[in-house]
Amino acid sequence: MNVSVFGIGYVGLVQGAALAEVGHSVMCVDVDAAKVQALIEGTLPIYEPGLKTLVRENYQSGRLQFGTDLAAAVRHGDVQLIAVGTPPDEDGSADLQYVLNVAETIAQHMDRYQVIVDKSTVPVGTGDVVRARIAEVLAGNGRSDLTFDVISNPEFLKEGCAVDDCMRPDRIIIGTDSAHAEEVMRELYEPFNRNREKIIVMDIRSAELTKYAANCMLATKISFMNEMATLSEKLGADIEMVRHGIGSDPRIGYQFIYPGVGYGGSCFPKDVKALIHAATAVDIDARVLKAVEARNNEQKTTLFSKIFEHFDGALQGKTFALWGLSFKPNTDDMREAPSRVLMEALWKAGARVQAFDPKAMEEAQRLYGEREDLTLAGTKEAALKNADALIIVTEWQTFRAPDFDLLARQLKQPLIFDGRNLFDPQRLGKRGFTYVSVGRQTWPHVVDGGMQ
């Protein structure tokens, strides 16, 4: 099947490469000529495990093409995938200008029946808006005789394992009221639907809401656990023990109940805001979602608060080693990353940061440029040199088993602020470290007037 993908961002590139991998002929187009040329030369705009090989092999095979000719893409595709960004407006609503621009482009150049697919995360009702815009353009061009269907087919990719999510999806949501369009989509996704039935067909509006509801549910689990972590600290409990206790309940499960420093990235913050806005537009007070967002914003400040308290506010001139810049492991994405909130607070307080991340160093350089109070270290060990403390923000595998003797030698004092609870507090306490984590007691700590 011939497939055209509009937008070579995170979703468009991964989905396009996956479709090419199973044999479809895929043309990915973007208005950013520099991005397209870089892809042709083998340079990807994002880091995602396994993606570079997938893109390179399918480009070399000819099944995957990159270009800027939007009209050629419309002519190429039997299915047109819209995978452009929907950034938040100032009021939190999703900005649909790029989606509608692509819809107009398709309408201007289509010369036969088309299946037009919204892969972008869009508000409920966008399918109707896209359908109306295409019909309007066709009518203006005297081509009202052309037929088309608009489909909602939301993506459920997790950064860090997006290739596997595409190649082995746990569900494929198809929102349509057209039997013919449903059959086209079933053919498109047949290679991914062989070992069990993964396709779920529903109306367009339900499909659009499913995407938002899924992300907001996961964000809610994270914020709930972070609130329990704060409560655990005040009550003298250990949130990690609590996590094991509730995660063993199959109704709850262990996924997305890790306490930490808040969620970030391109999806959860934006989608929570967008659903709050959508609810407000229909006179619903989204109290749960507002609380989720408020808790997350507060949680991103938790490490700074612990650092500020430990040093009695005297952060001027202090230097901190920071491990982890990306919002989660296995990505270079720093959008809405907790590391940014922390670093900017430390800088405002007069402190310096020596940072290391396995993949996000170039992104940090792009975001912050040259600063006297930021050093981007070449290794995690180099970031430690003469720092007043180590701060862990992202749970990369390479941070999980460090050389603690080296840490003690390199740091001015054996002090760790761990935003991801990677280590055992008592074990570090016995090694002579002061260990401050999330939802657990600081070790060593005072018990009955003495140190434990």
C-alpha positions as CSV (number, residue, x, y, z in Angstrom):
1,M,0.0,0.0,0.0
2,N,1.2,3.5,-0.7
3,V,1.3,5.7,2.4
4,S,2.1,9.4,2.8
5,V,3.1,10.9,6.1
6,F,2.9,14.6,6.7
7,G,5.3,15.7,9.5
8,I,8.6,14.0,10.1
9,G,8.6,14.6,13.9
10,Y,8.6,11.9,16.6
11,V,5.3,10.2,15.5
12,G,5.6,10.6,11.8
13,L,9.2,9.3,11.5
14,V,8.7,6.3,13.8
15,Q,5.3,5.3,12.3
16,G,6.6,5.9,8.7
17,A,9.6,3.7,9.3
18,A,7.6,1.0,10.9
19,L,5.1,0.9,8.0
20,A,8.0,0.7,5.5
21,E,9.6,-2.1,7.5
22,V,6.5,-4.4,6.9
23,G,6.5,-3.6,3.1
24,H,4.4,-0.5,2.5
25,S,5.8,2.2,0.3
26,V,6.0,5.3,2.5
27,M,6.7,8.9,1.5
28,C,7.4,11.2,4.5
29,V,7.3,14.9,3.9
30,D,7.9,18.0,5.9
31,V,8.2,21.8,5.3
32,D,11.6,21.8,7.1
33,A,14.0,21.3,4.2
34,A,17.0,21.1,6.5
35,K,15.4,18.3,8.5
36,V,14.6,16.4,5.3
37,Q,18.1,16.8,3.9
38,A,19.6,15.6,7.2
39,L,17.4,12.5,7.1
40,I,18.5,11.8,3.5
41,E,22.1,12.0,4.7
42,G,21.4,9.6,7.6
43,T,21.1,12.1,10.5
44,L,17.9,11.7,12.6
45,P,16.3,14.7,14.4
46,I,15.7,12.6,17.5
47,Y,17.3,9.8,19.5
48,E,15.2,6.7,19.9
49,P,16.6,3.2,20.4
50,G,16.6,1.2,17.2
51,L,15.2,4.0,15.0
52,K,18.3,4.9,13.2
53,T,18.8,1.4,11.8
54,L,15.2,1.1,10.9
55,V,15.2,4.3,9.0
56,R,18.5,3.7,7.3
57,E,17.6,0.2,6.1
58,N,14.2,1.1,4.7
59,Y,15.5,4.3,3.1
60,Q,18.2,2.3,1.3
61,S,15.6,-0.3,0.2
62,G,13.5,2.5,-1.4
63,R,10.4,1.7,0.7
64,L,10.9,4.9,2.8
65,Q,11.3,8.3,1.1
66,F,11.8,11.8,2.4
67,G,11.0,15.0,0.7
68,T,9.4,18.5,0.8
69,D,7.0,18.1,-2.1
70,L,3.6,18.0,-0.5
71,A,1.7,17.7,-3.8
72,A,3.8,14.7,-4.7
73,A,3.0,13.1,-1.3
74,V,-0.7,13.5,-1.9
75,R,-0.4,11.9,-5.3
76,H,1.7,9.1,-3.9
77,G,-0.6,8.0,-1.0
78,D,-3.7,5.9,-0.9
79,V,-3.6,6.7,2.8
80,Q,-2.6,10.2,4.0
81,L,-1.3,10.3,7.6
82,I,-1.4,13.7,9.3
83,A,1.4,13.5,12.0
84,V,2.2,17.2,12.6
85,G,2.5,18.9,16.0
86,T,-0.4,20.2,18.0
87,P,1.4,22.6,20.4
88,P,-0.6,24.2,23.3
89,D,-2.0,27.7,22.9
90,E,-1.7,30.1,25.8
91,D,-5.0,28.9,27.2
92,G,-3.8,25.3,27.1
93,S,-5.9,24.3,24.1
94,A,-4.3,22.3,21.2
95,D,-3.2,24.5,18.3
96,L,-4.7,22.9,15.2
97,Q,-3.2,25.2,12.6
98,Y,-0.7,22.7,11.3
99,V,-3.3,19.9,11.1
100,L,-5.6,22.1,9.1
101,N,-2.8,23.3,6.9
102,V,-2.1,19.7,5.9
103,A,-5.8,19.0,5.4
104,E,-6.0,22.0,3.0
105,T,-2.9,20.8,1.1
106,I,-4.4,17.3,0.7
107,A,-7.7,18.8,-0.6
108,Q,-5.9,21.0,-3.0
109,H,-4.0,18.2,-4.7
110,M,-6.1,15.1,-4.3
111,D,-7.5,13.6,-7.6
112,R,-9.1,10.4,-6.3
113,Y,-10.7,8.9,-3.2
114,Q,-8.5,9.3,-0.2
115,V,-8.4,8.0,3.4
116,I,-7.1,10.9,5.5
117,V,-5.9,9.8,9.0
118,D,-5.4,12.0,12.0
119,K,-2.3,10.5,13.8
120,S,-1.7,13.8,15.7
121,T,-3.1,14.1,19.2
122,V,-6.1,16.3,18.6
123,P,-9.1,17.5,20.6
124,V,-12.5,15.8,20.4
125,G,-14.3,17.0,17.3
126,T,-11.2,17.6,15.2
127,G,-12.3,14.9,12.7
128,D,-15.4,16.9,12.0
129,V,-13.4,20.1,11.5
130,V,-10.9,18.4,9.2
131,R,-13.7,16.9,7.1
132,A,-15.4,20.3,6.8
133,R,-12.2,22.0,5.8
134,I,-11.4,19.5,3.1
135,A,-15.0,19.6,1.7
136,E,-14.8,23.4,1.7
137,V,-11.5,23.4,-0.3
138,L,-12.8,20.8,-2.7
139,A,-16.0,22.8,-3.3
140,G,-14.0,26.0,-3.9
141,N,-11.9,24.1,-6.5
142,G,-15.0,22.7,-8.2
143,R,-14.1,19.2,-7.1
144,S,-17.0,18.3,-4.9
145,D,-17.3,15.1,-6.8
146,L,-14.2,13.7,-5.1
147,T,-14.9,11.5,-2.1
148,F,-12.8,10.9,1.1
149,D,-13.0,9.6,4.6
150,V,-11.4,11.1,7.7
151,I,-10.1,8.6,10.3
152,S,-8.9,9.1,13.9
153,N,-6.0,6.7,14.5
154,P,-4.2,8.0,17.6
155,E,-0.7,6.9,18.4
156,F,0.3,5.4,21.8
157,L,4.1,5.6,21.6
158,K,6.3,5.7,24.6
159,E,9.5,7.6,24.1
160,G,12.4,5.3,24.7
161,C,10.6,2.2,23.3
162,A,8.6,3.8,20.4
163,V,9.9,1.4,17.7
164,D,8.7,-1.6,19.7
165,D,5.4,0.1,20.4
166,C,4.9,0.6,16.6
167,M,6.1,-2.9,15.6
168,R,4.3,-4.7,18.4
169,P,1.3,-2.4,19.4
170,D,-0.9,-3.4,22.3
171,R,-3.9,-1.8,20.6
172,I,-4.7,-0.1,17.3
173,I,-7.6,2.4,17.7
174,I,-9.5,3.2,14.5
175,G,-12.2,5.9,14.7
176,T,-14.4,5.8,11.7
177,D,-18.1,5.5,10.6
178,S,-17.1,4.2,7.1
179,A,-17.0,0.5,6.5
180,H,-14.7,1.0,3.4
181,A,-12.3,3.2,5.3
182,E,-12.2,0.6,8.1
183,E,-11.3,-2.1,5.6
184,V,-8.4,0.1,4.2
185,M,-7.1,0.6,7.7
186,R,-7.3,-3.0,8.5
187,E,-5.2,-3.8,5.4
188,L,-2.7,-1.1,6.4
189,Y,-2.2,-2.6,9.9
190,E,-2.6,-6.3,9.0
191,P,1.1,-7.0,9.5
192,F,0.9,-5.7,13.1
193,N,-2.3,-7.6,13.9
194,R,-1.4,-11.2,13.2
195,N,-0.9,-12.9,16.6
196,R,-4.1,-11.6,18.2
197,E,-6.8,-9.0,17.5
198,K,-5.5,-5.6,18.4
199,I,-7.7,-3.4,16.3
200,I,-10.5,-1.6,18.1
201,V,-13.0,0.2,15.9
202,M,-15.1,3.0,17.4
203,D,-16.6,6.4,16.4
204,I,-14.2,9.2,15.7
205,R,-14.9,11.3,18.8
206,S,-14.4,8.3,21.1
207,A,-11.1,7.6,19.4
208,E,-10.0,11.2,19.8
209,L,-10.9,11.1,23.5
210,T,-9.3,7.7,24.1
211,K,-5.9,9.2,23.4
212,Y,-6.3,12.0,25.9
213,A,-7.9,9.8,28.5
214,A,-5.0,7.3,28.3
215,N,-2.3,9.9,28.8
216,C,-4.3,11.7,31.5
217,M,-4.9,8.4,33.4
218,L,-1.1,7.7,33.4
219,A,-0.3,11.2,34.5
220,T,-2.9,10.8,37.3
221,K,-1.1,7.7,38.6
222,I,2.2,9.5,38.7
223,S,0.8,12.5,40.5
224,F,-1.0,10.3,43.0
225,M,2.2,8.5,43.9
226,N,4.1,11.7,44.2
227,E,1.5,13.0,46.6
228,M,1.7,9.7,48.6
229,A,5.5,10.2,48.6
230,T,5.1,13.6,50.2
231,L,2.7,12.1,52.8
232,S,5.2,9.3,53.5
233,E,7.9,11.7,54.3
234,K,5.7,13.5,56.8
235,L,4.4,10.3,58.4
236,G,7.7,8.5,58.6
237,A,6.8,5.9,56.1
238,D,8.8,4.5,53.1
239,I,7.1,5.2,49.8
240,E,9.0,2.3,48.1
241,M,7.5,-0.1,50.6
242,V,4.1,1.4,49.9
243,R,4.7,1.0,46.2
244,H,5.4,-2.7,46.5
245,G,2.4,-3.1,48.7
246,I,-0.1,-1.5,46.4
247,G,1.5,-2.6,43.1
248,S,0.9,-6.2,44.1
249,D,-2.8,-5.5,43.7
250,P,-3.6,-6.5,40.1
251,R,-6.2,-3.8,40.0
252,I,-3.4,-1.2,40.4
253,G,-0.2,-2.9,39.1
254,Y,3.3,-1.6,39.2
255,Q,3.4,0.5,36.1
256,F,3.5,4.3,36.5
257,I,3.5,4.2,40.3
258,Y,7.2,5.2,40.8
259,P,7.6,8.3,42.9
260,G,10.0,10.9,41.6
261,V,10.3,14.5,40.4
262,G,7.3,14.7,38.2
263,Y,6.4,13.9,34.6
264,G,7.6,15.8,31.6
265,G,8.0,15.3,27.8
266,S,5.9,16.3,24.9
267,C,2.7,14.5,25.8
268,F,1.5,14.3,29.4
269,P,1.8,18.0,30.3
270,K,0.3,19.2,27.0
271,D,-2.5,16.6,27.0
272,V,-3.6,17.2,30.6
273,K,-3.8,21.0,29.8
274,A,-5.7,20.3,26.6
275,L,-8.3,18.0,28.3
276,I,-8.8,20.5,31.1
277,H,-9.5,23.2,28.4
278,A,-11.8,20.8,26.5
279,A,-13.7,20.1,29.7
280,T,-14.0,23.8,30.5
281,A,-15.4,24.5,27.1
282,V,-18.4,22.3,27.8
283,D,-18.9,23.6,31.4
284,I,-17.2,20.7,33.2
285,D,-14.9,21.5,36.1
286,A,-12.1,19.0,35.6
287,R,-11.1,19.0,39.3
288,V,-9.1,15.7,39.2
289,L,-7.1,16.8,36.1
290,K,-6.4,20.2,37.7
291,A,-5.1,18.5,40.8
292,V,-2.9,16.2,38.7
293,E,-1.4,19.2,36.9
294,A,-0.9,21.2,40.2
295,R,0.7,18.3,42.0
296,N,3.1,17.7,39.0
297,N,4.1,21.3,38.9
298,E,4.8,21.3,42.6
299,Q,6.7,17.9,42.4
300,K,9.2,19.4,39.9
301,T,10.4,21.7,42.7
302,T,10.8,19.0,45.3
303,L,14.5,18.4,44.8
304,F,15.3,22.1,44.9
305,S,13.4,22.4,48.1
306,K,15.3,19.6,49.7
307,I,18.6,21.1,48.5
308,F,17.7,24.5,49.7
309,E,16.7,23.2,53.1
310,H,19.8,21.1,53.5
311,F,22.1,24.0,52.9
312,D,19.9,26.5,54.9
313,G,19.4,28.5,51.7
314,A,23.1,29.2,51.3
315,L,23.4,28.1,47.7
316,Q,25.4,31.0,46.3
317,G,28.7,29.7,45.0
318,K,27.8,26.0,45.4
319,T,28.5,23.5,42.6
320,F,26.2,20.6,42.0
321,A,26.8,17.5,39.9
322,L,23.6,16.6,38.0
323,W,23.0,13.2,36.4
324,G,20.2,13.2,33.9
325,L,18.8,15.9,31.7
326,S,16.2,14.2,29.6
327,F,12.7,13.9,31.0
328,K,13.0,10.1,31.0
329,P,15.7,7.5,30.0
330,N,16.4,6.4,26.4
331,T,15.5,9.7,24.9
332,D,17.2,13.1,24.3
333,D,13.9,14.9,24.8
334,M,14.1,17.7,27.4
335,R,10.6,19.2,26.8
336,E,9.0,20.0,30.2
337,A,11.9,18.0,31.8
338,P,12.2,18.3,35.6
339,S,15.9,18.9,35.2
340,R,15.2,22.2,33.6
341,V,13.1,23.4,36.5
342,L,15.8,22.3,38.9
343,M,18.7,23.8,37.1
344,E,17.0,27.1,36.6
345,A,16.1,27.3,40.3
346,L,19.8,26.5,41.2
347,W,21.1,29.2,38.9
348,K,18.7,31.7,40.3
349,A,20.0,30.9,43.7
350,G,23.6,31.5,42.6
351,A,24.7,27.9,42.2
352,R,26.6,26.2,39.4
353,V,25.7,22.9,37.7
354,Q,28.0,20.3,36.2
355,A,25.6,18.1,34.2
356,F,25.9,14.8,32.3
357,D,23.3,12.8,30.3
358,P,24.0,9.9,28.0
359,K,21.9,11.4,25.1
360,A,20.6,14.9,25.9
361,M,23.9,16.9,26.0
362,E,23.4,18.4,22.5
363,E,19.8,19.3,23.4
364,A,20.9,21.0,26.6
365,Q,23.5,22.9,24.6
366,R,20.9,24.0,22.2
367,L,18.5,25.1,24.9
368,Y,21.0,26.9,27.1
369,G,24.0,27.8,25.0
370,E,27.2,28.9,26.8
371,R,26.6,29.8,30.4
372,E,29.2,30.4,33.1
373,D,27.0,28.5,35.6
374,L,26.6,25.4,33.4
375,T,29.2,22.8,32.5
376,L,28.3,19.9,30.3
377,A,30.6,17.2,31.4
378,G,31.9,14.5,29.1
379,T,31.2,11.7,31.5
380,K,29.2,11.1,34.6
381,E,32.4,10.9,36.6
382,A,33.7,14.2,35.3
383,A,30.5,15.9,36.5
384,L,31.4,14.9,40.1
385,K,34.7,16.7,40.4
386,N,34.7,19.1,43.3
387,A,30.9,19.3,43.4
388,D,29.2,20.0,46.7
389,A,26.6,17.2,46.1
390,L,25.3,14.8,43.4
391,I,21.8,15.2,42.2
392,I,20.1,12.4,40.2
393,V,17.1,13.5,38.1
394,T,16.8,10.8,35.4
395,E,16.9,7.0,36.0
396,W,19.3,6.0,33.2
397,Q,20.7,2.5,33.6
398,T,24.2,3.8,33.7
399,F,23.4,5.6,37.0
400,R,22.1,2.6,38.8
401,A,25.4,1.0,40.0
402,P,28.0,3.8,40.4
403,D,31.4,3.5,42.1
404,F,30.5,4.9,45.5
405,D,34.1,5.1,46.6
406,L,34.8,7.3,43.6
407,L,31.8,9.4,44.4
408,A,33.1,9.9,47.9
409,R,36.5,10.9,46.6
410,Q,35.3,13.3,43.9
411,L,32.5,15.1,45.8
412,K,33.4,17.7,48.5
413,Q,31.2,15.8,50.8
414,P,29.4,12.4,50.5
415,L,26.0,13.9,49.8
416,I,23.4,12.6,47.2
417,F,20.0,14.0,46.4
418,D,18.2,11.2,44.5
419,G,15.0,12.2,42.6
420,R,14.4,8.6,41.4
421,N,15.1,6.5,44.5
422,L,17.8,4.4,42.8
423,F,19.6,3.3,45.9
424,D,19.0,1.7,49.3
425,P,19.1,4.4,52.0
426,Q,20.5,2.3,54.8
427,R,23.2,0.8,52.6
428,L,24.4,4.3,51.5
429,G,24.1,5.5,55.1
430,K,26.5,2.7,56.2
431,R,28.9,3.9,53.4
432,G,29.0,7.3,55.0
433,F,26.7,9.1,52.6
434,T,24.0,11.5,53.5
435,Y,21.3,10.3,51.1
436,V,18.1,12.4,50.4
437,S,15.5,10.7,48.3
438,V,11.7,11.0,47.5
439,G,9.1,9.7,49.9
440,R,11.7,8.1,52.3
441,Q,13.6,9.3,55.3
442,T,17.0,10.9,54.9
443,W,19.9,8.6,55.9
444,P,21.5,8.8,58.3
445,H,18.7,10.3,60.3
446,V,18.1,11.0,64.0
447,V,16.2,8.5,66.0
448,D,15.6,9.0,69.8
449,G,18.3,11.6,69.9
450,G,21.0,9.6,68.1
451,M,22.0,8.9,64.5
452,Q,20.8,5.8,62.8
